[in-house]
Amino acid sequence: MLVSLGSDHRGYELKELIRRYLVSKGVKTIDKGTNSDESVDYPQYAQSVGKSVSSKESDFGIVICKTGIGVSIACNKVRGARCAKVQSVDEAKMSRLHNDANVLALSSDIKIEDAIKIVDIFINTPFSNEERHNRRVEMIDNVS
C-alpha cells in the first residue's frame, strides 16, 4: 500500500505524525508537501495528492489543513479523486464502504489518537462493491 500525504502549514505537524505512524506500520508514503510550518496556500498540496491518487501513483491520500474543508474542496476538483472530510471513525468507515473515498481530509485540530484511529479505519476498510454504491460512485465520477 502507498499513501500520498499533503498539508498546508497548519496541517504540517499532524501530517508528519501520521507519516511516521504509517511508516512504523510498514505503509509506504509519498510526501507531497508542505515541508514546514511556514505559511503556504493549501490548494496546490491537496490537488497534488488528488492527482497522485487519481493517476494510481498512490492507493490513498491524506490531506490536512486547519479545518479539513479547504483541502477537501481543492482535492475534489481533481477528476478521479473522491475526498471525504472526516472527523470520526464511523465517517471514515462509511466514506470507504459506501463512497469508495480514496482521499481522507482531516482537520489539524483533531487529537492525534483520533486521527490515527480514523486513518487506520480509512485505509483498511474495503469498498462494499454493492451495486447501488457502485452506481452512485460512477455517477459521482461522471460529474463534469
N, CA, C and O atoms as CSV, one atom per row, in Angstrom:
chain,resi,resn,atom,element,x,y,z
A,1,MET,N,N,0.847,-1.180,0.000
A,1,MET,CA,C,0.000,0.000,0.000
A,1,MET,C,C,0.890,1.240,0.000
A,1,MET,O,O,1.935,1.279,0.651
A,2,LEU,N,N,0.449,2.252,-0.747
A,2,LEU,CA,C,1.168,3.516,-0.841
A,2,LEU,C,C,0.186,4.652,-0.575
A,2,LEU,O,O,-0.856,4.743,-1.224
A,3,VAL,N,N,0.516,5.510,0.373
A,3,VAL,CA,C,-0.348,6.623,0.769
A,3,VAL,C,C,0.371,7.935,0.483
A,3,VAL,O,O,1.506,8.143,0.913
A,4,SER,N,N,-0.302,8.808,-0.242
A,4,SER,CA,C,0.200,10.144,-0.549
A,4,SER,C,C,-0.308,11.111,0.515
A,4,SER,O,O,-1.490,11.090,0.861
A,5,LEU,N,N,0.572,11.951,1.030
A,5,LEU,CA,C,0.223,12.887,2.101
A,5,LEU,C,C,0.474,14.322,1.659
A,5,LEU,O,O,1.456,14.610,0.974
A,6,GLY,N,N,-0.422,15.218,2.059
A,6,GLY,CA,C,-0.239,16.633,1.773
A,6,GLY,C,C,-0.929,17.489,2.802
A,6,GLY,O,O,-1.964,17.113,3.353
A,7,SER,N,N,-0.347,18.646,3.059
A,7,SER,CA,C,-0.942,19.572,4.029
A,7,SER,C,C,-0.476,20.988,3.749
A,7,SER,O,O,0.468,21.221,2.995
A,8,ASP,N,N,-1.167,21.923,4.380
A,8,ASP,CA,C,-0.659,23.282,4.417
A,8,ASP,C,C,0.151,23.427,5.702
A,8,ASP,O,O,0.420,22.440,6.387
A,9,HIS,N,N,0.535,24.650,6.023
A,9,HIS,CA,C,1.350,24.908,7.213
A,9,HIS,C,C,0.648,24.522,8.508
A,9,HIS,O,O,1.291,24.079,9.460
A,10,ARG,N,N,-0.681,24.693,8.543
A,10,ARG,CA,C,-1.424,24.348,9.768
A,10,ARG,C,C,-1.496,22.839,9.972
A,10,ARG,O,O,-1.613,22.375,11.106
A,11,GLY,N,N,-1.428,22.076,8.895
A,11,GLY,CA,C,-1.514,20.629,8.992
A,11,GLY,C,C,-0.176,19.919,8.998
A,11,GLY,O,O,-0.119,18.696,9.120
A,12,TYR,N,N,0.908,20.685,8.866
A,12,TYR,CA,C,2.235,20.085,8.734
A,12,TYR,C,C,2.581,19.141,9.892
A,12,TYR,O,O,3.031,18.019,9.656
A,13,GLU,N,N,2.380,19.570,11.107
A,13,GLU,CA,C,2.752,18.740,12.268
A,13,GLU,C,C,1.964,17.433,12.293
A,13,GLU,O,O,2.544,16.368,12.502
A,14,LEU,N,N,0.649,17.503,12.084
A,14,LEU,CA,C,-0.166,16.295,12.074
A,14,LEU,C,C,0.219,15.389,10.907
A,14,LEU,O,O,0.258,14.167,11.055
A,15,LYS,N,N,0.503,15.979,9.752
A,15,LYS,CA,C,0.937,15.185,8.594
A,15,LYS,C,C,2.191,14.396,8.932
A,15,LYS,O,O,2.291,13.215,8.602
A,16,GLU,N,N,3.125,15.026,9.572
A,16,GLU,CA,C,4.371,14.355,9.942
A,16,GLU,C,C,4.127,13.242,10.953
A,16,GLU,O,O,4.739,12.179,10.853
A,17,LEU,N,N,3.254,13.464,11.915
A,17,LEU,CA,C,2.935,12.416,12.893
A,17,LEU,C,C,2.263,11.221,12.209
A,17,LEU,O,O,2.585,10.070,12.501
A,18,ILE,N,N,1.339,11.500,11.309
A,18,ILE,CA,C,0.662,10.428,10.579
A,18,ILE,C,C,1.647,9.699,9.674
A,18,ILE,O,O,1.619,8.471,9.590
A,19,ARG,N,N,2.509,10.437,9.001
A,19,ARG,CA,C,3.511,9.812,8.123
A,19,ARG,C,C,4.389,8.851,8.916
A,19,ARG,O,O,4.609,7.715,8.496
A,20,ARG,N,N,4.888,9.305,10.060
A,20,ARG,CA,C,5.743,8.445,10.890
A,20,ARG,C,C,4.973,7.219,11.376
A,20,ARG,O,O,5.521,6.118,11.423
A,21,TYR,N,N,3.717,7.406,11.733
A,21,TYR,CA,C,2.899,6.279,12.172
A,21,TYR,C,C,2.743,5.259,11.041
A,21,TYR,O,O,2.939,4.061,11.250
A,22,LEU,N,N,2.392,5.732,9.852
A,22,LEU,CA,C,2.209,4.821,8.719
A,22,LEU,C,C,3.491,4.054,8.412
A,22,LEU,O,O,3.461,2.841,8.201
A,23,VAL,N,N,4.601,4.755,8.388
A,23,VAL,CA,C,5.888,4.109,8.112
A,23,VAL,C,C,6.186,3.043,9.174
A,23,VAL,O,O,6.708,1.975,8.855
A,24,SER,N,N,5.851,3.338,10.435
A,24,SER,CA,C,6.088,2.357,11.509
A,24,SER,C,C,5.246,1.101,11.326
A,24,SER,O,O,5.592,0.038,11.841
A,25,LYS,N,N,4.137,1.221,10.591
A,25,LYS,CA,C,3.261,0.083,10.309
A,25,LYS,C,C,3.598,-0.589,8.974
A,25,LYS,O,O,2.888,-1.493,8.533
A,26,GLY,N,N,4.677,-0.147,8.338
A,26,GLY,CA,C,5.096,-0.753,7.078
A,26,GLY,C,C,4.398,-0.206,5.856
A,26,GLY,O,O,4.500,-0.787,4.776
A,27,VAL,N,N,3.687,0.906,6.002
A,27,VAL,CA,C,2.994,1.528,4.875
A,27,VAL,C,C,3.930,2.533,4.217
A,27,VAL,O,O,4.503,3.391,4.889
A,28,LYS,N,N,4.080,2.425,2.906
A,28,LYS,CA,C,4.919,3.369,2.168
A,28,LYS,C,C,4.147,4.672,1.971
A,28,LYS,O,O,2.928,4.672,1.802
A,29,THR,N,N,4.886,5.782,1.997
A,29,THR,CA,C,4.248,7.088,1.842
A,29,THR,C,C,4.983,7.930,0.805
A,29,THR,O,O,6.172,7.743,0.547
A,30,ILE,N,N,4.239,8.855,0.225
A,30,ILE,CA,C,4.794,9.893,-0.639
A,30,ILE,C,C,4.389,11.216,-0.005
A,30,ILE,O,O,3.203,11.452,0.224
A,31,ASP,N,N,5.340,12.065,0.278
A,31,ASP,CA,C,5.054,13.370,0.882
A,31,ASP,C,C,4.962,14.419,-0.214
A,31,ASP,O,O,5.958,14.726,-0.870
A,32,LYS,N,N,3.771,14.970,-0.414
A,32,LYS,CA,C,3.536,15.987,-1.431
A,32,LYS,C,C,3.669,17.402,-0.874
A,32,LYS,O,O,3.360,18.371,-1.567
A,33,GLY,N,N,4.131,17.528,0.378
A,33,GLY,CA,C,4.343,18.834,0.987
A,33,GLY,C,C,3.137,19.294,1.787
A,33,GLY,O,O,2.086,18.652,1.780
A,34,THR,N,N,3.295,20.358,2.443
A,34,THR,CA,C,4.414,21.238,2.597
A,34,THR,C,C,5.422,20.634,3.571
A,34,THR,O,O,5.153,19.627,4.226
A,35,ASN,N,N,6.562,21.261,3.648
A,35,ASN,CA,C,7.632,20.693,4.448
A,35,ASN,C,C,8.056,21.560,5.623
A,35,ASN,O,O,9.170,21.432,6.130
A,36,SER,N,N,7.164,22.440,6.050
A,36,SER,CA,C,7.432,23.261,7.234
A,36,SER,C,C,6.121,23.895,7.691
A,36,SER,O,O,5.076,23.716,7.065
A,37,ASP,N,N,6.197,24.637,8.791
A,37,ASP,CA,C,5.001,25.337,9.265
A,37,ASP,C,C,4.959,26.786,8.776
A,37,ASP,O,O,4.218,27.608,9.317
A,38,GLU,N,N,5.757,27.092,7.753
A,38,GLU,CA,C,5.730,28.411,7.127
A,38,GLU,C,C,4.489,28.526,6.248
A,38,GLU,O,O,4.163,27.592,5.516
A,39,SER,N,N,3.804,29.644,6.311
A,39,SER,CA,C,2.536,29.837,5.631
A,39,SER,C,C,2.605,29.541,4.131
A,39,SER,O,O,3.476,30.040,3.419
A,40,VAL,N,N,1.660,28.712,3.675
A,40,VAL,CA,C,1.529,28.344,2.256
A,40,VAL,C,C,0.047,28.282,1.897
A,40,VAL,O,O,-0.819,28.347,2.769
A,41,ASP,N,N,-0.227,28.156,0.613
A,41,ASP,CA,C,-1.596,28.012,0.128
A,41,ASP,C,C,-1.899,26.539,-0.080
A,41,ASP,O,O,-1.174,25.849,-0.797
A,42,TYR,N,N,-2.967,26.053,0.543
A,42,TYR,CA,C,-3.279,24.619,0.558
A,42,TYR,C,C,-3.709,23.999,-0.776
A,42,TYR,O,O,-3.463,22.808,-0.971
A,43,PRO,N,N,-4.340,24.738,-1.714
A,43,PRO,CA,C,-4.856,24.053,-2.895
A,43,PRO,C,C,-3.811,23.242,-3.670
A,43,PRO,O,O,-4.111,22.151,-4.154
A,44,GLN,N,N,-2.606,23.760,-3.789
A,44,GLN,CA,C,-1.600,23.032,-4.582
A,44,GLN,C,C,-1.233,21.692,-3.955
A,44,GLN,O,O,-0.971,20.728,-4.675
A,45,TYR,N,N,-1.210,21.616,-2.638
A,45,TYR,CA,C,-0.854,20.367,-1.960
A,45,TYR,C,C,-2.007,19.371,-2.019
A,45,TYR,O,O,-1.795,18.177,-2.233
A,46,ALA,N,N,-3.210,19.862,-1.831
A,46,ALA,CA,C,-4.389,18.994,-1.906
A,46,ALA,C,C,-4.564,18.437,-3.316
A,46,ALA,O,O,-4.867,17.256,-3.488
A,47,GLN,N,N,-4.377,19.279,-4.315
A,47,GLN,CA,C,-4.527,18.825,-5.693
A,47,GLN,C,C,-3.402,17.872,-6.090
A,47,GLN,O,O,-3.621,16.958,-6.885
A,48,SER,N,N,-2.216,18.070,-5.553
A,48,SER,CA,C,-1.113,17.149,-5.827
A,48,SER,C,C,-1.423,15.753,-5.285
A,48,SER,O,O,-1.131,14.751,-5.939
A,49,VAL,N,N,-2.007,15.688,-4.102
A,49,VAL,CA,C,-2.416,14.395,-3.542
A,49,VAL,C,C,-3.540,13.795,-4.373
A,49,VAL,O,O,-3.517,12.601,-4.671
A,50,GLY,N,N,-4.519,14.603,-4.751
A,50,GLY,CA,C,-5.616,14.116,-5.586
A,50,GLY,C,C,-5.118,13.544,-6.899
A,50,GLY,O,O,-5.598,12.499,-7.341
A,51,LYS,N,N,-4.163,14.212,-7.530
A,51,LYS,CA,C,-3.595,13.729,-8.792
A,51,LYS,C,C,-2.826,12.428,-8.582
A,51,LYS,O,O,-2.859,11.539,-9.433
A,52,SER,N,N,-2.139,12.317,-7.456
A,52,SER,CA,C,-1.392,11.099,-7.146
A,52,SER,C,C,-2.326,9.895,-7.044
A,52,SER,O,O,-2.008,8.808,-7.526
A,53,VAL,N,N,-3.480,10.101,-6.413
A,53,VAL,CA,C,-4.447,9.013,-6.251
A,53,VAL,C,C,-5.170,8.729,-7.568
A,53,VAL,O,O,-5.330,7.569,-7.948
A,54,SER,N,N,-5.601,9.766,-8.257
A,54,SER,CA,C,-6.364,9.547,-9.492
A,54,SER,C,C,-5.510,8.918,-10.589
A,54,SER,O,O,-6.037,8.214,-11.450
A,55,SER,N,N,-4.209,9.160,-10.570
A,55,SER,CA,C,-3.310,8.567,-11.573
A,55,SER,C,C,-2.829,7.176,-11.170
A,55,SER,O,O,-2.115,6.513,-11.922
A,56,LYS,N,N,-3.229,6.742,-9.970
A,56,LYS,CA,C,-2.832,5.428,-9.425
A,56,LYS,C,C,-1.366,5.385,-8.989
A,56,LYS,O,O,-0.811,4.306,-8.777
A,57,GLU,N,N,-0.735,6.567,-8.856
A,57,GLU,CA,C,0.614,6.611,-8.285
A,57,GLU,C,C,0.558,6.118,-6.842
A,57,GLU,O,O,1.474,5.451,-6.361
A,58,SER,N,N,-0.545,6.465,-6.157
A,58,SER,CA,C,-0.739,6.013,-4.776
A,58,SER,C,C,-2.128,5.403,-4.639
A,58,SER,O,O,-3.024,5.668,-5.439
A,59,ASP,N,N,-2.285,4.578,-3.605
A,59,ASP,CA,C,-3.563,3.907,-3.361
A,59,ASP,C,C,-4.563,4.804,-2.647
A,59,ASP,O,O,-5.759,4.778,-2.938
A,60,PHE,N,N,-4.064,5.589,-1.720
A,60,PHE,CA,C,-4.883,6.503,-0.920
A,60,PHE,C,C,-4.144,7.807,-0.732
A,60,PHE,O,O,-2.933,7.895,-0.935
A,61,GLY,N,N,-4.903,8.826,-0.338
A,61,GLY,CA,C,-4.313,10.104,0.008
A,61,GLY,C,C,-4.857,10.599,1.328
A,61,GLY,O,O,-5.961,10.239,1.737
A,62,ILE,N,N,-4.068,11.430,1.991
A,62,ILE,CA,C,-4.495,12.106,3.213
A,62,ILE,C,C,-4.086,13.559,3.071
A,62,ILE,O,O,-2.925,13.865,2.797
A,63,VAL,N,N,-5.059,14.464,3.261
A,63,VAL,CA,C,-4.799,15.901,3.179
A,63,VAL,C,C,-5.269,16.567,4.465
A,63,VAL,O,O,-6.266,16.162,5.064
A,64,ILE,N,N,-4.531,17.602,4.880
A,64,ILE,CA,C,-4.804,18.234,6.175
A,64,ILE,C,C,-4.632,19.737,6.065
A,64,ILE,O,O,-3.655,20.225,5.498
A,65,CYS,N,N,-5.601,20.468,6.619
A,65,CYS,CA,C,-5.480,21.912,6.827
A,65,CYS,C,C,-6.179,22.235,8.143
A,65,CYS,O,O,-6.595,21.318,8.852
A,66,LYS,N,N,-6.316,23.482,8.478
A,66,LYS,CA,C,-6.917,23.880,9.759
A,66,LYS,C,C,-8.253,23.183,10.007
A,66,LYS,O,O,-8.456,22.593,11.068
A,67,THR,N,N,-9.160,23.248,9.040
A,67,THR,CA,C,-10.489,22.650,9.212
A,67,THR,C,C,-10.665,21.347,8.436
A,67,THR,O,O,-11.551,20.553,8.754
A,68,GLY,N,N,-9.839,21.123,7.432
A,68,GLY,CA,C,-10.018,19.991,6.533
A,68,GLY,C,C,-10.964,20.305,5.389
A,68,GLY,O,O,-11.043,19.545,4.424
A,69,ILE,N,N,-11.671,21.399,5.482
A,69,ILE,CA,C,-12.662,21.757,4.469
A,69,ILE,C,C,-11.990,22.249,3.192
A,69,ILE,O,O,-12.312,21.778,2.101
A,70,GLY,N,N,-11.069,23.182,3.319
A,70,GLY,CA,C,-10.403,23.738,2.134
A,70,GLY,C,C,-9.683,22.688,1.318
A,70,GLY,O,O,-9.799,22.665,0.093
A,71,VAL,N,N,-8.932,21.810,1.990
A,71,VAL,CA,C,-8.206,20.772,1.248
A,71,VAL,C,C,-9.168,19.786,0.598
A,71,VAL,O,O,-8.886,19.269,-0.483
A,72,SER,N,N,-10.297,19.522,1.242
A,72,SER,CA,C,-11.253,18.588,0.634
A,72,SER,C,C,-11.870,19.191,-0.615
A,72,SER,O,O,-12.042,18.491,-1.613
A,73,ILE,N,N,-12.204,20.468,-0.584
A,73,ILE,CA,C,-12.769,21.131,-1.760
A,73,ILE,C,C,-11.753,21.136,-2.896
A,73,ILE,O,O,-12.085,20.791,-4.031
A,74,ALA,N,N,-10.513,21.528,-2.593
A,74,ALA,CA,C,-9.470,21.589,-3.623
A,74,ALA,C,C,-9.175,20.210,-4.197
A,74,ALA,O,O,-9.028,20.064,-5.411
A,75,CYS,N,N,-9.087,19.213,-3.352
A,75,CYS,CA,C,-8.791,17.855,-3.800
A,75,CYS,C,C,-9.905,17.314,-4.690
A,75,CYS,O,O,-9.637,16.637,-5.682
A,76,ASN,N,N,-11.139,17.609,-4.341
A,76,ASN,CA,C,-12.269,17.098,-5.115
A,76,ASN,C,C,-12.401,17.743,-6.495
A,76,ASN,O,O,-13.227,17.308,-7.298
A,77,LYS,N,N,-11.612,18.759,-6.779
A,77,LYS,CA,C,-11.581,19.343,-8.121
A,77,LYS,C,C,-10.820,18.443,-9.093
A,77,LYS,O,O,-10.931,18.607,-10.308
A,78,VAL,N,N,-10.048,17.492,-8.562
A,78,VAL,CA,C,-9.275,16.573,-9.392
A,78,VAL,C,C,-10.168,15.406,-9.799
A,78,VAL,O,O,-10.690,14.688,-8.945
A,79,ARG,N,N,-10.340,15.222,-11.087
A,79,ARG,CA,C,-11.175,14.125,-11.590
A,79,ARG,C,C,-10.592,12.792,-11.117
A,79,ARG,O,O,-9.403,12.528,-11.293
A,80,GLY,N,N,-11.429,11.971,-10.524
A,80,GLY,CA,C,-10.990,10.672,-10.016
A,80,GLY,C,C,-10.651,10.675,-8.538
A,80,GLY,O,O,-10.511,9.613,-7.932
A,81,ALA,N,N,-10.517,11.850,-7.955
A,81,ALA,CA,C,-10.293,11.942,-6.511
A,81,ALA,C,C,-11.667,12.024,-5.837
A,81,ALA,O,O,-12.520,12.817,-6.235
A,82,ARG,N,N,-11.859,11.205,-4.829
A,82,ARG,CA,C,-13.083,11.244,-4.036
A,82,ARG,C,C,-12.647,11.478,-2.590
A,82,ARG,O,O,-12.385,10.538,-1.839
A,83,CYS,N,N,-12.578,12.739,-2.230
A,83,CYS,CA,C,-12.046,13.153,-0.939
A,83,CYS,C,C,-13.177,13.358,0.062
A,83,CYS,O,O,-14.130,14.094,-0.196
A,84,ALA,N,N,-13.053,12.696,1.206
A,84,ALA,CA,C,-14.058,12.804,2.265
A,84,ALA,C,C,-13.457,13.539,3.456
A,84,ALA,O,O,-12.419,13.141,3.986
A,85,LYS,N,N,-14.116,14.608,3.867
A,85,LYS,CA,C,-13.727,15.342,5.079
A,85,LYS,C,C,-14.329,14.566,6.239
A,85,LYS,O,O,-15.551,14.491,6.374
A,86,VAL,N,N,-13.483,13.995,7.067
A,86,VAL,CA,C,-13.905,13.054,8.100
A,86,VAL,C,C,-13.465,13.540,9.475
A,86,VAL,O,O,-12.378,14.093,9.641
A,87,GLN,N,N,-14.344,13.317,10.463
A,87,GLN,CA,C,-13.953,13.661,11.833
A,87,GLN,C,C,-14.275,12.572,12.844
A,87,GLN,O,O,-14.137,12.783,14.049
A,88,SER,N,N,-14.702,11.411,12.364
A,88,SER,CA,C,-14.976,10.297,13.277
A,88,SER,C,C,-14.643,8.972,12.600
A,88,SER,O,O,-14.558,8.889,11.374
A,89,VAL,N,N,-14.458,7.951,13.409
A,89,VAL,CA,C,-14.203,6.609,12.897
A,89,VAL,C,C,-15.372,6.133,12.047
A,89,VAL,O,O,-15.166,5.516,11.003
A,90,ASP,N,N,-16.593,6.411,12.480
A,90,ASP,CA,C,-17.768,5.986,11.723
A,90,ASP,C,C,-17.799,6.651,10.345
A,90,ASP,O,O,-18.098,5.990,9.351
A,91,GLU,N,N,-17.498,7.930,10.275
A,91,GLU,CA,C,-17.467,8.620,8.985
A,91,GLU,C,C,-16.373,8.049,8.084
A,91,GLU,O,O,-16.568,7.916,6.876
A,92,ALA,N,N,-15.229,7.713,8.668
A,92,ALA,CA,C,-14.144,7.116,7.890
A,92,ALA,C,C,-14.600,5.789,7.298
A,92,ALA,O,O,-14.379,5.519,6.117
A,93,LYS,N,N,-15.231,4.968,8.115
A,93,LYS,CA,C,-15.707,3.661,7.663
A,93,LYS,C,C,-16.740,3.810,6.549
A,93,LYS,O,O,-16.640,3.149,5.515
A,94,MET,N,N,-17.724,4.671,6.758
A,94,MET,CA,C,-18.792,4.832,5.770
A,94,MET,C,C,-18.283,5.474,4.475
A,94,MET,O,O,-18.772,5.151,3.392
A,95,SER,N,N,-17.312,6.376,4.578
A,95,SER,CA,C,-16.772,7.005,3.372
A,95,SER,C,C,-16.091,5.982,2.471
A,95,SER,O,O,-16.068,6.142,1.251
A,96,ARG,N,N,-15.543,4.943,3.065
A,96,ARG,CA,C,-14.924,3.862,2.290
A,96,ARG,C,C,-15.977,2.853,1.823
A,96,ARG,O,O,-16.023,2.508,0.642
A,97,LEU,N,N,-16.820,2.380,2.742
A,97,LEU,CA,C,-17.814,1.355,2.411
A,97,LEU,C,C,-18.782,1.798,1.325
A,97,LEU,O,O,-19.043,1.053,0.380
A,98,HIS,N,N,-19.314,3.007,1.455
A,98,HIS,CA,C,-20.389,3.466,0.569
A,98,HIS,C,C,-19.925,4.379,-0.557
A,98,HIS,O,O,-20.530,4.388,-1.630
A,99,ASN,N,N,-18.860,5.149,-0.334
A,99,ASN,CA,C,-18.457,6.158,-1.314
A,99,ASN,C,C,-17.153,5.838,-2.021
A,99,ASN,O,O,-16.757,6.549,-2.945
A,100,ASP,N,N,-16.481,4.777,-1.598
A,100,ASP,CA,C,-15.176,4.425,-2.151
A,100,ASP,C,C,-14.250,5.634,-2.155
A,100,ASP,O,O,-13.504,5.859,-3.109
A,101,ALA,N,N,-14.309,6.418,-1.064
A,101,ALA,CA,C,-13.424,7.581,-0.940
A,101,ALA,C,C,-11.986,7.105,-1.028
A,101,ALA,O,O,-11.625,6.079,-0.451
A,102,ASN,N,N,-11.163,7.858,-1.758
A,102,ASN,CA,C,-9.766,7.483,-1.891
A,102,ASN,C,C,-8.815,8.508,-1.285
A,102,ASN,O,O,-7.602,8.301,-1.255
A,103,VAL,N,N,-9.374,9.615,-0.802
A,103,VAL,CA,C,-8.590,10.617,-0.101
A,103,VAL,C,C,-9.335,11.007,1.175
A,103,VAL,O,O,-10.544,11.240,1.163
A,104,LEU,N,N,-8.595,11.069,2.255
A,104,LEU,CA,C,-9.108,11.435,3.573
A,104,LEU,C,C,-8.677,12.853,3.886
A,104,LEU,O,O,-7.488,13.166,3.814
A,105,ALA,N,N,-9.622,13.720,4.232
A,105,ALA,CA,C,-9.306,15.091,4.652
A,105,ALA,C,C,-9.538,15.208,6.152
A,105,ALA,O,O,-10.587,14.821,6.667
A,106,LEU,N,N,-8.542,15.749,6.840
A,106,LEU,CA,C,-8.606,15.910,8.290
A,106,LEU,C,C,-8.364,17.354,8.690
A,106,LEU,O,O,-7.688,18.110,7.992
A,107,SER,N,N,-8.932,17.717,9.832
A,107,SER,CA,C,-8.644,18.999,10.467
A,107,SER,C,C,-7.375,18.859,11.290
A,107,SER,O,O,-7.161,17.841,11.948
A,108,SER,N,N,-6.542,19.874,11.250
A,108,SER,CA,C,-5.311,19.840,12.049
A,108,SER,C,C,-5.594,19.932,13.542
A,108,SER,O,O,-4.701,19.692,14.355
A,109,ASP,N,N,-6.814,20.272,13.910
A,109,ASP,CA,C,-7.172,20.397,15.322
A,109,ASP,C,C,-7.582,19.077,15.976
A,109,ASP,O,O,-7.819,19.038,17.183
A,110,ILE,N,N,-7.668,18.004,15.204
A,110,ILE,CA,C,-8.083,16.719,15.747
A,110,ILE,C,C,-6.994,16.169,16.673
A,110,ILE,O,O,-5.808,16.424,16.465
A,111,LYS,N,N,-7.399,15.428,17.679
A,111,LYS,CA,C,-6.427,14.785,18.569
A,111,LYS,C,C,-5.690,13.713,17.783
A,111,LYS,O,O,-6.291,13.021,16.960
A,112,ILE,N,N,-4.397,13.571,18.029
A,112,ILE,CA,C,-3.587,12.613,17.282
A,112,ILE,C,C,-4.122,11.193,17.445
A,112,ILE,O,O,-4.112,10.420,16.486
A,113,GLU,N,N,-4.586,10.837,18.635
A,113,GLU,CA,C,-5.116,9.484,18.855
A,113,GLU,C,C,-6.328,9.228,17.965
A,113,GLU,O,O,-6.475,8.146,17.395
A,114,ASP,N,N,-7.194,10.232,17.852
A,114,ASP,CA,C,-8.371,10.107,16.995
A,114,ASP,C,C,-7.969,10.043,15.525
A,114,ASP,O,O,-8.528,9.260,14.757
A,115,ALA,N,N,-7.001,10.865,15.136
A,115,ALA,CA,C,-6.536,10.871,13.743
A,115,ALA,C,C,-5.987,9.505,13.357
A,115,ALA,O,O,-6.267,9.012,12.264
A,116,ILE,N,N,-5.213,8.895,14.233
A,116,ILE,CA,C,-4.630,7.576,13.953
A,116,ILE,C,C,-5.728,6.527,13.780
A,116,ILE,O,O,-5.663,5.708,12.863
A,117,LYS,N,N,-6.733,6.548,14.653
A,117,LYS,CA,C,-7.852,5.598,14.533
A,117,LYS,C,C,-8.578,5.792,13.210
A,117,LYS,O,O,-8.918,4.821,12.535
A,118,ILE,N,N,-8.814,7.039,12.842
A,118,ILE,CA,C,-9.509,7.356,11.593
A,118,ILE,C,C,-8.690,6.887,10.394
A,118,ILE,O,O,-9.233,6.286,9.467
A,119,VAL,N,N,-7.396,7.158,10.406
A,119,VAL,CA,C,-6.520,6.738,9.314
A,119,VAL,C,C,-6.541,5.218,9.180
A,119,VAL,O,O,-6.667,4.695,8.073
A,120,ASP,N,N,-6.417,4.508,10.298
A,120,ASP,CA,C,-6.437,3.035,10.265
A,120,ASP,C,C,-7.722,2.503,9.642
A,120,ASP,O,O,-7.682,1.631,8.774
A,121,ILE,N,N,-8.856,3.026,10.086
A,121,ILE,CA,C,-10.142,2.575,9.543
A,121,ILE,C,C,-10.242,2.913,8.056
A,121,ILE,O,O,-10.684,2.089,7.256
A,122,PHE,N,N,-9.839,4.109,7.696
A,122,PHE,CA,C,-9.951,4.556,6.308
A,122,PHE,C,C,-9.151,3.663,5.373
A,122,PHE,O,O,-9.683,3.202,4.363
A,123,ILE,N,N,-7.891,3.409,5.682
A,123,ILE,CA,C,-7.054,2.652,4.745
A,123,ILE,C,C,-7.298,1.143,4.806
A,123,ILE,O,O,-6.878,0.413,3.909
A,124,ASN,N,N,-7.972,0.673,5.856
A,124,ASN,CA,C,-8.198,-0.766,5.999
A,124,ASN,C,C,-9.633,-1.213,5.735
A,124,ASN,O,O,-9.937,-2.403,5.819
A,125,THR,N,N,-10.508,-0.276,5.421
A,125,THR,CA,C,-11.903,-0.631,5.118
A,125,THR,C,C,-12.072,-0.719,3.611
A,125,THR,O,O,-11.838,0.259,2.900
A,126,PRO,N,N,-12.475,-1.879,3.122
A,126,PRO,CA,C,-12.687,-2.005,1.674
A,126,PRO,C,C,-14.026,-1.392,1.256
A,126,PRO,O,O,-14.953,-1.273,2.057
A,127,PHE,N,N,-14.099,-1.014,0.001
A,127,PHE,CA,C,-15.361,-0.572,-0.592
A,127,PHE,C,C,-16.314,-1.758,-0.616
A,127,PHE,O,O,-15.898,-2.879,-0.907
A,128,SER,N,N,-17.584,-1.524,-0.313
A,128,SER,CA,C,-18.561,-2.616,-0.232
A,128,SER,C,C,-18.780,-3.307,-1.575
A,128,SER,O,O,-19.093,-4.496,-1.621
A,129,ASN,N,N,-18.617,-2.564,-2.659
A,129,ASN,CA,C,-18.822,-3.083,-4.009
A,129,ASN,C,C,-20.264,-3.497,-4.282
A,129,ASN,O,O,-20.531,-4.223,-5.240
A,130,GLU,N,N,-21.189,-3.040,-3.449
A,130,GLU,CA,C,-22.603,-3.305,-3.696
A,130,GLU,C,C,-23.048,-2.522,-4.925
A,130,GLU,O,O,-22.554,-1.425,-5.184
A,131,GLU,N,N,-23.968,-3.082,-5.665
A,131,GLU,CA,C,-24.420,-2.481,-6.919
A,131,GLU,C,C,-24.865,-1.029,-6.730
A,131,GLU,O,O,-24.490,-0.158,-7.516
A,132,ARG,N,N,-25.659,-0.766,-5.694
A,132,ARG,CA,C,-26.166,0.603,-5.501
A,132,ARG,C,C,-25.037,1.585,-5.237
A,132,ARG,O,O,-25.099,2.731,-5.682
A,133,HIS,N,N,-23.998,1.151,-4.515
A,133,HIS,CA,C,-22.872,2.040,-4.233
A,133,HIS,C,C,-21.979,2.188,-5.455
A,133,HIS,O,O,-21.458,3.274,-5.712
A,134,ASN,N,N,-21.796,1.112,-6.209
A,134,ASN,CA,C,-21.062,1.215,-7.476
A,134,ASN,C,C,-21.739,2.217,-8.408
A,134,ASN,O,O,-21.075,3.047,-9.031
A,135,ARG,N,N,-23.051,2.132,-8.496
A,135,ARG,CA,C,-23.814,3.038,-9.356
A,135,ARG,C,C,-23.611,4.489,-8.917
A,135,ARG,O,O,-23.404,5.370,-9.751
A,136,ARG,N,N,-23.671,4.729,-7.632
A,136,ARG,CA,C,-23.540,6.103,-7.111
A,136,ARG,C,C,-22.129,6.645,-7.297
A,136,ARG,O,O,-21.948,7.810,-7.648
A,137,VAL,N,N,-21.132,5.798,-7.062
A,137,VAL,CA,C,-19.747,6.233,-7.269
A,137,VAL,C,C,-19.520,6.550,-8.740
A,137,VAL,O,O,-18.849,7.527,-9.073
A,138,GLU,N,N,-20.079,5.726,-9.619
A,138,GLU,CA,C,-19.958,6.001,-11.061
A,138,GLU,C,C,-20.620,7.328,-11.410
A,138,GLU,O,O,-20.095,8.079,-12.232
A,139,MET,N,N,-21.747,7.625,-10.807
A,139,MET,CA,C,-22.423,8.903,-11.043
A,139,MET,C,C,-21.543,10.059,-10.577
A,139,MET,O,O,-21.436,11.077,-11.260
A,140,ILE,N,N,-20.914,9.903,-9.415
A,140,ILE,CA,C,-20.003,10.942,-8.902
A,140,ILE,C,C,-18.842,11.131,-9.868
A,140,ILE,O,O,-18.490,12.258,-10.218
A,141,ASP,N,N,-18.253,10.023,-10.295
A,141,ASP,CA,C,-17.085,10.102,-11.181
A,141,ASP,C,C,-17.417,10.720,-12.536
A,141,ASP,O,O,-16.533,11.249,-13.209
A,142,ASN,N,N,-18.686,10.656,-12.940
A,142,ASN,CA,C,-19.079,11.184,-14.243
A,142,ASN,C,C,-19.553,12.629,-14.208
A,142,ASN,O,O,-19.927,13.187,-15.240
A,143,VAL,N,N,-19.540,13.239,-13.026
A,143,VAL,CA,C,-19.897,14.664,-12.943
A,143,VAL,C,C,-18.837,15.462,-13.684
A,143,VAL,O,O,-17.642,15.271,-13.461
A,144,SER,N,N,-19.276,16.362,-14.570
A,144,SER,CA,C,-18.290,17.153,-15.327
A,144,SER,C,C,-18.272,18.594,-14.874
A,144,SER,O,O,-17.504,19.397,-15.403
